[in-house]
């Protein structure tokens, strides 16, 4: 989602430490701040969570930016295949 003018104000449910907190947040230049501005969207935000479907073994894998899909997952030497060996 693009941010008009690099800024977004949202009514948000923020999930952290096992519970939701309703907040109005502003996102500007990649920073999340509390806000009292007029919201333009509604969001649900979650702290880092384990990918709980079939890829939970990948959770510890740190992926460097810029890899092609082949470099990431192609057998037998893709990063994911080497990590899971």
N, C-alpha and C positions, 0 to 999 in steps of 0.2 A: 504494500500500500504506500503510495507516494505521500509525502507530507507537504501540503501547500505552504509555501514560504518556509519550509523546513520545520514546521511547528504543527502540533496536534494536541487538542484538549479532549479528554475522554472521561465519561463515567466508567469506572472500572471496578470489577471485583478482583482483588489481588489475593491469590492463594499463597500462603506462606506458613510454614510450621504447623500444618494440619488444619488450618481454618481459613475462611475467606474474610476479607475486610473490604468494605465498600469505600472507595476513594474517588476523588476527582483528581486526575493526573494530567500533567502536561509533558509532552515529549518534544524536546527541542535539541537539535544538534546531537541526537543520540542519547541524551540524558533524560531520565524520568524524574519529575519533580511533582510535589503536591501543588494543586492549583485551585483557584476560585473562579477561573474563567468559564465561559459558556462552552459546554461540550458539543462536539460535532459527531462523535461516535460513541458506541458502547463496546467495552472490551472485557475479556477475562484474561488475567495475566497469571502465570504460574512460575514459581522458582524452578530451577533446574530439577527435572524429574528423570527417573530411569525410564528409558523406552521399554515399556512393559510388554510389548508383543513379542514376536519371534526373534528380535534382535537384542535381547538383554545382555548377551555375551559381549556385544560391541561397546558397552557403556564405558569401559576404560580406554577405548581406542581414541587417541588424539589424532585428528586428521589435519594435516598441513593444508593451507589454502592452495588452490590452483591445480589440484590433481584432476585429471580426466577421469571419467567413469571407469575406463579400462584400467588405469593405474590404481584406482581405488578397489575394484572388485573382481577384475578378470583373473580366473585361475590360470596357472597355479601360483603366479607371483604377485598378484594384486595385493595391496596393503592389507586388506581385510583377511585374505587367505593366509598371508604370512602371520598376522596377529593371532589368528585362531589355531594355528598349528601347535 
